[in-house]
């Protein structure tokens, strides 16, 4: 049931996000291609500003301009101002555009020579054309994360990698097992999505969703370069070995990583290990929802603590396979 839900939700979310990605890319390329459109004089038949009230009290203003034009003796009607939406929180910008294109006035109309019905009033690219890239970044980050999660789940069940698929490095008489609490990819997706979410509001409030092209490009660079920087920072931290479980193959002892609130590395002999269990940990959301993670945990004879947690995963099969591999490795 968990796997079926994960796969269905991943497919549903991906279809939703990719549809909007497609619209965004299509509109961006169409607006860029409009630079080569032919021009003809048209006439405004109707213009007004439509006010939209959001569910949380926000207000946006949409200029509406209907016009007619002729190409080759054939009359066409149009209402597209730009390929991307021109709605914004700027009341002045919307009313200024409508005032400049009042009913009965003439205006240049730019049309696609291969399809005269395809026309716009403005052909230049603007910073607002790139805002959807920032807005959709969190949604795309979630989509990529779901693909990684789904692949990991399927890989564990169909290919059964050793030790649940964790990275294992043999270094002479030592075996190093990479067990970071949070992987570099998760940090990258969370940071990029978070930066994109914050940038949407910052850019929206500061420019009324009508930034200049340099402002839009700078914001996109900050979001994606910032996310890449967070990924690199976590990747270097993991590669430093600070999160490694180190196994001494000669005497079957363990050196525990600096994770799960351990302030210093802890060396444990296999003879001090009473058991290696996989604990089911319950998590309750603020709305009463319940989920579980599974933590391979060492039970030590020489301590009264609840146990030394090695990892904490949402996939029980991965936790069980890792625990089975480690028991065999240590001869427990």
Secondary structure, DSSP 8 states (H G I E B T S, - for coil): -HHHHHHHHHHHHHHHHHHHHHHHHHHHHHHHHGGG-EEEEEEEEEEEEEEEE-TTS-EEEEEEEEEEEEETTEEEEE--S-SS---BS-HHHHHHHHHHT-TT-EEEEEEETTEEEEEES--S--GGGGHHHHHHHHHHHHHHHHHHHHHHHHHHHHT--GGGG--EEEETTEEEEE--SS-HHHHHHHHHHHHHHHHHHHHHHHHTT---HHHHHHHHHHHHHHHHHHHHHHHHHHHTTTTEEEEETTTTEEEE-S-TT-SS-EEEEGGGEEEEEEEEEEEE-TTS-EEEEEEEEEEETT--SS-EE---BS-HHHHHHHHHHHHHHHT-
